[in-house]
């Protein structure tokens, strides 16, 4: 009975199909969306029945002179191509709980999922070598983890989260026919334009949306050596990292977060000027002061075409762009503009902005119409 509930839900998207086989992609997409959003009730119990048992283990990818740790999520029955899941800018990297949950739910739908650590993103740095690492990881997944099939016969998928989404689209373009599809979840199209928004709150069409203070803190971390004397750079960076750690803790442990926020304030008080002023703006979440001070230095962070899919050759594979309609870290217009740019170059693009997502998280209360739109979107790559 519960399984039939998912079929009934999926049928309208399958254009009225009455046979289970015809609606199967939508059933699996519906189950995935319900599980990923951690919906409860009857729908949650029905979706749980669709989930496969998993085996998780670790491996490593040798890249140049570094070893990149990988986590592998394997379903009991691999029925679909492997997926490389690329994290966003977060100290937790591939161990970040929300990313692990997301990887498990993708794997439960029948994909072998591989996550590979990207050390620069874990240090809050968006670098061209990260794009190189994603390209190498995609090639490795195609060769080693695609269920023993030749990559040309069964190309892999890539899903990139947040800033990892834009980098994943660039890497997919380089990988060519080794990639069957790429999905950017809350990602950027043009990094300079995104950083400009984070510093000003002005979107490309001139509209205003107050940006999240997280963004300018990350930008300051990257350009600290350009705004304070050399002997103040490391103290300022340690202070920013402490603030960012407290911000992440604030989602799960308010008491511990408060203690770490106090530590960030104490670190600011011990700094010399001008680092003390910059750190004070970070602690006060004062985008209005900090953003304009950072604007002259954005080119040093974002100019390389390897960081922006709109400034790079397009992928040959289909591109899926998913965004939260009210995202104030990377605004949804980034996906809209990237979709338009890719379509002009002949790339097949599916793009959705939904109020069910904040910034790369399925964490809003769902309504039936929006759930259906999301299910239809995920039925493509899944």
Secondary structure, 3 states (H helix, E strand, C coil): CHHHHHHHHHHHHHCCCCCHHHHHHHHHHHHHHHHHCCCCHHHHHHHHHHCCCEEEEEEEEEECCEEEEEEEEEECCCCCCCEEEECCCCCCHHHCHHHHHHHHHHHHCCCCEEEECCHHHHCCCCCHHHHHHHHHHHHHHHHHCCCCCCCCCCCEEEEEECHHHHHHHHHHHHHHHHEEEEEEECCCCCHHHHHHHHHHCECCCCCECCCCHHHHHHHHHHHHHHHCCHHHHHHHHHHHHHHHHHHHHCCCCHHHHHHHHHHHHHHHHCCCCCHHHHHHHHHCCCHHHHHHHHHHHHHHHHCCHHHCHHHCCCCCCEEEEEEECCCCCCCCHHHHHHHHHHHHCCCCEEEEEECCECCCCECCCCCHHHHHHHHHHHHHHC
